[in-house]
Amino acid sequence: MNKNGAPLLGDSRDLFRPKTSDIPAQPGVYKWRDGEGRVIYVGKAKNLRNRLTNYFQPLYQLHPRTQTMVLTARSLEWTVVGTELESLTLEYTWIKEFDPRFNVVFRDDKTYPYLAISSAEHVPRVWVTRSRKRRDTRYFGPYAKVWDLRHSLDRLLKTFPVRTCSQNVYHKAEVTRRPCLLASIGKCSAPCVGRISAAEHRKMCEQLVGVLTGRVGKSYIAQLTREMKEASAELEFEKAARLRDQIQMLSTVVEQNAVVFDSDVDADFFGVESDELEASVHAFYVRAGSIRGERNWSVERVEDVTDEELIADLIVQVYSETAGDMSNVSQSTVVTEQRNAIGSTQTVTATDALARAQATRERNERQGQTGRADLLAPISPVPREVIVPIEPARREELESWLSGLRGGAVNIRTASRGGKKQLLDRANDNARQAMQRSKMSRISDMGARTTAMNDVAKALGLEQAPLRIECYDISNTVGGAFQVASMVVFEDAIAKKSEYRRFAIRGADGQGALDDLSALYETLTRRFRHGNIAGDSGESMDNERRASEQDEQVEKPSVQQNVDRHHFAYKPNLVVVDGGKPQVMAAAKALEDCGVDDVAVCGLAKRLEEVWVPDDDYPIILKRQSEGMYLLQRVRDESHRFAITYHRQTRRKGALRSALDDIPGVGEAYQKRLLNHFGSVRAMREANAEDFEQVKGVGKAKAEAIYQALHARDGQ
């Protein structure tokens, strides 16, 4: 295995090959880089995992050009997007931005097509274009497949027959009073000859815009879907097939694209994923409406800072690097850049208002002459907007500072809807992916795992490293309903999910609802009551009874390891509980009552990440960035996740129970009959005993029992 936990291939790909499970099975764009950090290939994928694993086949199975590319590469990175359309668009933008040597140059060197509506005209028109130069026009797109776009527009014109002709054709029809052919075939409402008023025509255009923006697009597609199903039910399969094709083409048109904006959008989008010790930040740089690059940082919390303060510190550090003045950088976090994918057009030279205006003029002139977006003039390093997931601390102070760097107003804000919110979500997704890869790389590194276990042993005063760690957590709702506990197991600092266990807390009356300390005591008692062969799987009493009977048949209870999947394995070296000193004392008491004296106990308090041990008045403080702290945090978070999952499952099952479940003699079959007859439990409560006798199989005695059970509360 290489450092990422992937099988070795015997060539240079082993330096960076990711583990297959670390690659997301989502749409995205990926970049291969050489040893100098240059982007040598940009590709797209509907499923990144399926696509990227193809590059790690044996060399002889790859095309010679692909062989050269993967052997030249020294790193691989990917960016998660929402749809296949977004991956197509972003790939196209970045190929022009980075000019990778192994990419095939686009044949026509044009942009993707747009659907344009001249909303400023007295009688608006709609048409397909590859240019976005007109300021009085609203553009939709870009779209990846022009054929689907044209056919979808043709379908839309049958429902919304708006004008599509040029100004010359429209004027000629006005003069001659003769409409064009489109009016004769029902694809134009002919406002040129007065068949429809300008106001009615504009209203029709607004409806068409509603379809394109998705405001009514889903309902329109739903209508076509109903027509398709009706045609299929009436055996009109040719009509149903046509409707199916129209739905597919129309879906291309109404599909949202969160990676392209209007040409006047200049913004930086920061996505954040964090925990108590570290954070991952992913940024998209949007200039002139397109994503020109991205960066990713790993942030270590040196001090206990909030997410609001973390984002503020990050903004200061990122833009201080641009300004060349690092005196304002806070020492509460350590920011390490993990990825920098900025194209040559991101040259930071337009640092004042005059230079920015000159760069904008040159950009517009060059783009008008060549139609290319990769000949952009240098642009400002500080955008008009900084979009963040939560409002940072000292926002007004940061805005004033950034405005001074830019030479113009800068707004820091959150996005709550629209395309900017979608791109912010993409940034958060990529930050989450980077955080996961960072943690998985630490798990895969044997040296880091050994260091982590040694750090824990040294902090707790253990004679040897804890090779097996068990962690416990309690989860319930307010009032103790649906109370459950979890047990997760880490061996050699790696989660061993086959030995996870979960417990439904019973309590003295079998109903649970204990306080957390009593619930934790019960859980650990059930775990250690029978030594290593404890038969309580956590989910039923059957295995526990079997283990108890076995102990009664021999003079000394069995302590050997039992590998049956319903049994626990050998005892751990360390028990970790989620909580502070009270939880640690409850756990220690449970082990003492079970006669277990060779297992260490500690607790990890969530707020300040303090490590507590029994009988100590003060916590142990581990270094926040130490491998030992990362290990304890990972164990604690996994037990919390496992407990929450079981709790939600239990609560969901409990919520599905109805008033009929507690009636003796009424099983699932009778419940179905009653519900089919009455329709709902409310209708049953309004019925009398004689009405229940009308249900098949329900006699007088059962009908009376059902009636009494449903009205027991009324009687009380």
N, C-alpha and C positions, 0 to 999 in steps of 0.2 A: 504494500500500500504506500502511496505517496503521502505528503503532509496533509492533504485534504481527505484522506481515507478512501481514495479511488484506486482500483487495481493498476499496477504498473504495466506500461506498454513497451518499455525498452527504448524509448527515443525521447526527444526534447519535450514532447507533450506531457511527460510525467511531471515537469516543473510546475504546471498550472492546471492540470486536469481536475475539474471539480467532481465531487461525488454526485452520482446521478440523482439521488434524492434531494440534493441541495438545489438543483435547478428547478425553477417553478414550471408547472405545466400550464402556462398561461401565454397569451399572445405577447410578443415583445420584439425588440431590436437588439442585436448583439454586435459587438465590435471586437476584432482581433487586433492586437498590437505587437509590434516588434520590440527588440531589445532597447531601442531608443525611445520607446513610448509612442511612436507614430502609429496612427490607425492605418492598418493595411487592408482591412476588409470590413464592410458593414453589411449585415444581412437581416432579414426579417423572418418571423416564424409565427404561425398560428398557435403552435405549441412549442415553447422553447426547449422543453426537456426532450421531446422526440427529435427535434431538429439538431440540437447540439450534440446529442449522443452519437449521431451519424459521423461526426468529425473524429471520433475516437475509436473507429474501427481499425483493424490491422491496416498498415500502410498500403499493402498490395491491393486492397479492396477499394481504395480511393482513386479518383481521377488524378493524373499526373499534376495538373495545375493545383488541385486541392492539396496534394501531397506537399508541393513546394510551399503553399501558403501556411499549412499547419506547422511545418518544420521551421519556417521563418518566424512564426509567432512566438512570443514569450509571455503573453497574458491574454486572458479572455474575460470580458465583462458583458453584462446584459442589462437592459432596461425594460421593465414590465410596463405594458400599456393595457388599455381596456378592451380594444377590439382589433380584429385583423385589419380594418381600414386604417386605424391609427398607426399600426406597425408599418403599413405600406407607405403612408405619408411621411412618417418620421425617417424611415429608411431612405426615401428619396431626398429629403432635406439634408441628411447627414452625408450622403454620398457626394452631394455637391459641396457640402461644407468642408469635408476632410479630404476629398479627392483620393480615396484609397487605391493603391497600386493594383490590387487583385480584383477590383470591381470592374464589371463591364460598363463602359460609358453608355448612358442612355442614348438611344438611336436618334431621336428627334430633338433632344435637349430642351424639351418644353416642360412646362409645369403641368400639374393635374388639372382637369377641367372643373369649372365652377358653373353653377346655375345662377344667372343674374336676373334681377327684376329692377327695372328703372322706376323706382317708386316716386321720384321727383317729377316725372312727366305728368301732363294732364291726363293722358290715357296711357297707363303703364304697359310695358311689354316684358316678356320673359324670353330668354335665349340662353344657349350654352356657349361659354367662352373660356379661354385659357388666360385671359388677361384681367387684371383687377385695377385698372387705371382710373375709372370714372368714380368721382366722389359722390355723385347723386344717385348711385346704384347700390342696391343691397345684394351681396353675394352669399351663396350657400355652397358649402363644400370645404375643401376639395374632395372630389370623388375619384376612386381608384379605377373604375370601369366606365369609360365613356359610353360604351354600347348599352349597358344597363341604365345609365343616366338618360340617354335619349329615348329609350323605350319606356322608361318610367314617366318621363315628361309627356310622351305621346299618350300614355294612359291617363295621366292627370288632365290633359287638355279635353278629354272626352267628358270629364266630370266638371272641370272648371275651364271652359273655352275662352281663355284670355288671349289677348293679342300677342303674336310672336314675330310679326313682320317688321322690317326696317322702317325708318322714318320716310324714305322715298316712296316705298310701296304703299305705306299708309296714306301719304299725301295724294298719290295718284288715284287711289280708290275714293278719296274724298271728292276729288275733282270730277271724276267720271261717274261717280255714284254706282260703281260696280265693284262688289267685294271680290276678294281673291278666292282661290279654290278651297282653302281651308274652311271658309265660311259655308261652302256648299256641302262639305263632308262632316260638318258638325264639330270642327275643332277650333272654331273661332266664333265669337258672338257678334262679330262685325260691328263694332262701335263706329267704324269709319263711315258707314252709311246710315247710322242712326237706329239700328235694330235694338240697341241697348244704350242706355244713357251712360255718360262718363261716371256718374256716381255709382250706378249699379255695377259697372265694369270694375271700378276700384274696389268695391266690396268683394267681388269675386276674386280679385287679386289678393286681398287680405285673407280670404279663406285658403287660397293656395299657399300663402306664406305660413298659415297655421299648420298645414300639412307638413311643410318642409322643416319647420321648427320643432315638430313633434307635439305641438299643442293639441292638434286634432288628428295627427298622423296615425296614432295607434287605433283610434276609433275607426278611421277610414280603412285601415288594414283589417280590423276586426269585421267590418261590414263585408269586405271581399272574402274573408275566410268563411263567413256564414253562407254567402252565395256559393262558394266552392263546395261546401258540405251539402247544401241543398241540391246542387247539380249532381253530385256524386250519389246522393240518396235516390234521385230520380233516374239514375243510370245514364246521365248525360256526361260521360267520362271525358269527351273531347273538350267540352266547355269547362269542366272542372280542371282539366290539365292547363288550359289557357289561363284560368284564374290563378292557379298555383304558380305559374311562371310570372304572372303580373305581380303577385304578392312578393315573390322573391326579388324581382327587380325594384319594386317600390321600397322594400326594406333597405336596399342599398342607398336610396335617396334620403330616407328619413333617419338613417343611422347617424348618431352623433359623433363628431370628431373633436376630441379635446386637445389635439396637438397643433392646431392651426387657428390663429385669431385674425382679427382685422389688422391691417398693415400699420395702424398707429399704436398698437399695443407694445409697450416696453415694460417688462416686469420680470422680477426674479421670484420663483416659487420655492419655498423651503418646506420640505416634508420632514417630520420628526418622529422617531420611535425611541422610547427611552424606558429605563428601569431605574432602580435606586443607585446603581453604580456607574452606568454608562449610557450613552445615547448614540444613535446613528442619525445623521442628517443628510438628506439628499436634496440637491437644488437643480432646478431647470432654469436656464437663462433664455428668456423669450425676447427677441429683438425684431422689430418690424413684423410682428405677428407670427414668427416661426421660432421653433426651439433651436437655438444656435449651439447649445452645449449643455453639459451637466457636470456637477461635481458632487463628491460624496466625502463626508468627514466622519470620523469616529471621535466621540467626545467622552472623556473620563471626568467624572465628578470628583474633583479633589476635595471639595467641601460639600456639605448638605445644601444644595441649591435647588430651587424650584424650577419647573419647566419654563415658567415665564422668565426667570433670571437666566436660565441656560440659553434661551433663544436670543435674549438681549446681548449676552456675552458673545454668542456666535456671530451675530450681525456686526458687532464692533470688530471682531477679529477678521472676518471675511473682507470687509470694506477698508479696514486699516491696512491690510496687505496691499490692496489696490492703490491706496494713497501713499504707501511707503512710510507710514507712521504707526509704529506698534506700541507707542507709549500709553494708549488708552486701553490696551488689552487687559482683561481681568485675569487674575491668577487662580480663580475658583474652579476653572475647568481647564483641561488639557485637550486641545483640538488637534487632531492628526488627520491630514488629508489622505483619503484612501483611493480616490479616483478623480482625475481631472481630464475631462473630455471637452476641450474648448477649441474650436476651429480657428484658422488663421484670421478669419474676419473679426475675431474678438480682440483684435489689437487694441490695447488700452492707450489711446493717444488723444481721443476727443474728451479731454478732461474739463473743459469749460464751455460756457454757452456759445461763444463764437466758433470754437472748433467743432462743436456739435452741429451747429447750423450749417457750417461748411460741409461737414461729412454727410449730412442729410441731403444737401443739394447734389453732391457728387453721386450719392447712392441712387437718387431718383433719375439723374441723367444717364448713368450707366445702365440701370435696369430698363429704362425706356429704350435705349439703343440696342441692347443685347438680349433683353428678356431673361438674363441670368441673375440668380440671387446670390451666387457665390463670388461676385465681384463687388461686394459691398465695401463701402469706405469704412474706416475705423469708426467705432461707435462709443458711446459713453459707458464707462465701467459701472456707473450708478444709474439704475433705471428710474422711471417715474414712480413705479409702484414696487413695493416689497410685500409679497403675499405669504402669510405665515398661518399655521393651524390654530394657534392661540395668540392672543395679544401679548406682546412682550412687556417686561417691566421697563419703565422709563421711556415709554413710547414717544412722548412729545420731545424729550431730550434727544432721542435717536433721530427722529424726523428732522429736527433742526440741524443736527450734525451732518446727516446725509444730504440735506438740501445745500449746505455749504460746500460739500465735496462736489456735488453735481453742478452747482450754479443755477439751480432751479428747484421748484417744489418737488418733494418726495413724500409719498404717503405710505405708511406701514399699516396694513389692515388684514383682516381675515376675509375669506370668501365663503359665502353661504349658499350660493346657487350659481347656475350657469356654467359656461365653459371653464372659467377660472377655478371654480370649485372642483370640477372634474380633473383638471390638471393638478391641482393641489392634492387630490386623492391619489393620483398616479405617483406624485412625489412621496406621499406617505407610504404607499405600497412598496416603492423601491427602497425607502429607508428601512422598512420592516424586513425586506429581503436581505439588505446589507447587514442588519443586526443579527439575523439568523445565521448568515454565513460566518460572521465573526465568532459567534458562540460555537458553531459547529467546528470551525477550524481549531478552536481551543480544545474542544473535546477530542478531536482526532489526533492532536499532538500528544504523544506518549510522554514526552518530557514535561509538558505543562501539567498533565494529569498527575504525574509523580510529584511534581513540585506542590501541587494543590493539596494532595493527601498529606505530604510532609508538613506543610504549613498548618494544617488543621491539627495534626498530631502534636506539633510543637506548641501551638496556642493552648491546647487542652491538657497538655502534660501527659500524653499517651506514650506508652513504651514503644508502640509500633504504629505505622500508618493504618488508618481505618480502611481496610480493603472492602468491607461491606458496610454500607450506611443505609439505615432505614429512617424515613421521615414520615411524620404523622401530622394530619391537619383535620380540624372539625369544621363542618359547614352546615348551616341551618338558616331558617328564616326567623324573623322577629317572633318571639314566643316559643321558639324551639321546635316548630313544626318541621317535619321531614328531615330530621337530624341524621347526618351521616358523617363518617370519618373515612380518611384515605390513608393508605400505607404505600409508599413508593420505595423502591430498592435501587441503590447505585452500587455496582461492583467495579472496582478499579476506576472509579469516577465516571462510569458510564451507566446510564439508565438501563435497568434490566426489566423490561415491561412484562415479561412472562411471570414475574413474581410479585407484581403489584396486587394488592388486595384492597377491598372496600368493605366497610362495616355499616350496617344499619343500627344506629344506637337504640338500645331497648329500654334501659332504665329498670327500676324496680317493678313497675307495673306493665312493662312491655310496650309502653307507648313512647318512650324516649323523652324528649323535652327536658333534658338535663341541662345544667349549666356547662360551659365549655370544659371546665376543670374535671367535673365528674364524668363527662363524656370521654375525655382523654384518658382518664383512669380506667374506665370500662374497656376502652379499645386496647390499651396496652396489656391489661389483665387477660383479655381474651387471646391476645397474641402470645404471651409468655406463660400462660397457665400450665401448659403441658410440655414445657421444655422445647426441644427441637421438633417434636412430632405433633405440635398443637394442631388439632384437626379443624379448628374453626376457620372456615374460608372467609368469614366476614359477611356472608350473604344468607346463611341458613343455620339452624341449630343441629342439623342431622350429622354433619361431620364432627361437631364438637361432642355430641353424645357418643358417637362411635369411638372417639379417642378416649373419652372418660371410661367407657366399658373396658377398653383394652388395658388401661392403667390399673383397673380394679382386679384384673385377672392375673397380674404379675406382682411380685413383691416390691419391685422398684419400677417406677414409670420409665418407659422407653425414652431415650434421648438421642438415638441415632437419627441421621438425616433420612427423611422420607421424600422421595422425588415425585410422589403422586401430585398431580397438578392441583388437587384440592387441599394440599397441606403446605405449611410453611417450610422453607429450607432452613439451613443452619442459622444460629443466632448471629446478629450483627456485631461488629466491633463498636459501632456508635449509633445511638438513637438521637435523632434531631426532631424537635417539635417546633411548630410555628407559634412563637410567642416569647414572652419574657420570663421573669423569675417565677410567677405563679404557675405557669404551664410546666416549667422545668421541675418544680417541686412535686407537682402532681404526677409527672412521669416517673420521677425517682421513687416516689412512694409506691407506684404500681409495680415497678421492677423489684423493689424490696419485698413487697408482699408476695410476689411470685418466687422469691428465693433466687433471683438473678443478681449476682454481684460482680460479674465480669463483663458488663456492658456499660460503656460510658454514655452519659446523657448531656445534651446541651440544647439550648433554644436560641433561635434567631429572631430578635424583635424587628418588625418590618420598618418602623419609622426611621430609626437611626442606624439600623443594621448592627445592633449590639449583640454579642454572643454571651449568653448567660449559662452558668453551670450551677448545680445544686450547692446550697449552703454558702454561697459567696454573695456578699452584699453589693458588690460592684461588678459590672460586666467586663468582659474581655473585649478590647478594641483591636480588631484586625485592620491592617492597612486596606484602604478602600479599593486599591487597584491590585491587591495581592491575589494570587491564584487560589489560595485557600478561601478567601471571601467569595470569589466567583463560584467556587464549588458549592459552598454552603447555600449561597443564594439560589443557585440552579436547582439544588435538591429541594429547598423550601418552596420555590415557585412551582416546581413540578408537582409536589404534593398538593399545593393549593389548587392547581389546575385540575388535577384528578378528582379532588373532593368536590369542586364546583360542578364538574361534569356529571358526577353521580347524583349530586343534590338536585340538579336541574332535571335529570331523568326521573328521579323519584317524585319530585314535585309535579312534573308533567303527568305522570301516571295517576297521582292522587287527584289532580284537577279533573281528570276524565271520569272519575267515579260519579255515578248518578244516585239518585234517591232509591232506585230499584235494586242496587247492589246489596243493600242490607236487609232485604225482605227474605225471610226463610222460604225455601221452596221455589224461588223465582231465579232460575239460572239464565244463562245467555239466550237459550232458545225461547223461553217465555218473554224475556225482555224484548227480543226482536218482534215477537207477535204483538205485544202490547204497544210498542212504538209504531208498528205498521198500522195498527187499528186506530190509535188515538192521535198519533203524530207528534206528541210531545208530552213531557211529564206534567206541564202546566195543565194540559187538557185532561190528564188523568186525575189531577187534584180536583177538578171541577166536576168529575163524573161521580155517580153513586155506585153502590155495590152491584146493583142489577146490570149496570152498563159493562162491568168487567166480565160478567158471565157470558156476554156476547162474543168474547174472544175464544177462539178454538182451544180446547183443552183446559179452560179455566172453569172449575166448578164453583158451587156456592161457598164452600169453606175457603178456598183459595182466594176467591173474589173478596170475601170479607176480610181476610188477612191483608190483602193488598190495600184495601180501602183504609183499614185501621192504621197500617204502617205509614201511608201517605198523609194521614191526618192526625198522627200521634202528637205533633206539636200543638195543633189546634185544641186537642183534648186537654193537654197540660195547661 
